[in-house]
Amino acid sequence: MTNLENMIDNLKAIKEDSPLVDDGGSAEEAFVYYNIPCPYTMGDKRAHCYNCDSCIPREMCSACKYEWLNQEVDT
């Protein structure tokens, strides 16, 4: 399996809400957190961390990326 195939399989599992590993979503969250770059530029009000002064928790960052993944493409 190539890295590309692995990413495609993980994203399909997220979309279909059928995790590849039964661990309560931890593997999916880790995949999103470490492999999906932040989709927003600094100062973008759509980012969950907008106006955060402290360290951004992994849960907040992952939730923001999930939200972005499920939105329509910006045109």
Sine and cosine of phi, psi and omega as CSV:
sin_phi,cos_phi,sin_psi,cos_psi,sin_omega,cos_omega
0.00,0.00,0.75,-0.66,0.04,-1.00
-0.99,0.10,0.25,-0.97,0.07,-1.00
-0.87,0.50,-0.62,0.78,0.02,-1.00
-0.89,0.46,-0.71,0.70,0.02,-1.00
-0.89,0.46,-0.63,0.78,0.04,-1.00
-0.89,0.46,-0.69,0.72,0.01,-1.00
-0.90,0.43,-0.67,0.74,0.01,-1.00
-0.89,0.47,-0.71,0.70,0.01,-1.00
-0.87,0.49,-0.68,0.73,0.00,-1.00
-0.91,0.41,-0.68,0.73,0.01,-1.00
-0.92,0.39,-0.61,0.79,0.07,-1.00
-0.90,0.44,-0.66,0.75,0.01,-1.00
-0.89,0.45,-0.63,0.78,0.04,-1.00
-0.91,0.42,-0.71,0.70,-0.02,-1.00
-0.89,0.46,-0.65,0.76,-0.05,-1.00
-1.00,0.05,-0.01,1.00,-0.03,-1.00
0.80,0.60,0.68,0.73,0.06,-1.00
-0.75,-0.66,1.00,0.03,-0.09,-1.00
-0.85,0.53,0.54,-0.84,0.04,-1.00
-0.97,0.25,-0.44,0.90,0.01,-1.00
-0.79,-0.61,0.71,-0.70,0.00,-1.00
-1.00,0.04,0.99,0.11,-0.02,-1.00
-0.72,-0.70,0.44,0.90,0.02,-1.00
0.96,0.28,0.30,0.95,0.04,-1.00
1.00,-0.06,-0.01,1.00,-0.04,-1.00
-0.89,0.45,-0.66,0.75,-0.01,-1.00
-0.91,0.41,-0.65,0.76,0.03,-1.00
-0.91,0.42,-0.69,0.72,0.01,-1.00
-0.87,0.49,-0.69,0.73,0.01,-1.00
-0.90,0.44,-0.65,0.76,0.03,-1.00
-0.86,0.50,-0.75,0.66,-0.01,-1.00
-0.90,0.44,-0.73,0.69,-0.06,-1.00
-0.87,0.49,-0.71,0.70,-0.10,-0.99
-1.00,0.01,-0.35,0.94,-0.12,-0.99
-0.92,-0.39,-0.23,0.97,0.03,-1.00
-0.96,-0.29,0.90,-0.44,0.03,-1.00
-0.94,0.35,0.36,-0.93,0.03,-1.00
-0.86,0.52,0.82,-0.58,-0.05,-1.00
-0.99,0.16,-0.11,0.99,-0.09,-1.00
-0.92,-0.40,0.49,-0.87,0.09,-1.00
-1.00,0.04,0.33,-0.94,-0.02,-1.00
-0.84,0.55,0.77,-0.64,0.02,-1.00
1.00,-0.07,-0.01,1.00,0.01,-1.00
-0.97,0.25,0.84,-0.54,-0.09,-1.00
-0.93,0.37,-0.26,0.97,0.04,-1.00
-0.97,0.24,-0.34,0.94,-0.01,-1.00
-0.93,0.36,0.70,-0.72,0.02,-1.00
-0.90,0.44,-0.42,0.91,-0.03,-1.00
-1.00,-0.03,0.13,0.99,0.01,-1.00
-0.82,0.57,0.78,-0.63,-0.02,-1.00
0.93,0.36,0.27,0.96,0.09,-1.00
-0.99,0.15,0.76,-0.65,0.02,-1.00
-0.99,-0.14,-0.34,0.94,-0.07,-1.00
-0.97,-0.23,-0.07,-1.00,0.03,-1.00
-0.88,0.48,0.72,-0.69,-0.03,-1.00
-1.00,0.07,0.84,-0.54,0.00,-1.00
-0.93,0.36,0.50,-0.86,-0.01,-1.00
-0.82,0.57,-0.63,0.78,-0.03,-1.00
-0.89,0.46,-0.66,0.75,0.01,-1.00
-0.91,0.41,-0.71,0.71,-0.02,-1.00
-0.90,0.44,-0.72,0.70,0.00,-1.00
-0.90,0.44,-0.68,0.74,0.02,-1.00
-0.87,0.49,-0.64,0.77,0.02,-1.00
-0.91,0.42,-0.68,0.73,0.00,-1.00
-0.92,0.39,-0.64,0.77,0.08,-1.00
-0.86,0.51,-0.71,0.71,0.01,-1.00
-0.86,0.50,-0.70,0.71,0.00,-1.00
-0.89,0.45,-0.68,0.73,0.00,-1.00
-0.87,0.50,-0.53,0.85,-0.06,-1.00
-1.00,-0.03,0.01,1.00,0.03,-1.00
-1.00,0.01,0.36,-0.93,0.12,-0.99
-0.92,0.38,0.45,-0.89,0.00,-1.00
-0.91,0.41,0.70,-0.71,0.09,-1.00
-0.92,0.38,0.71,-0.71,0.04,-1.00
-0.87,-0.49,0.00,0.00,0.00,0.00
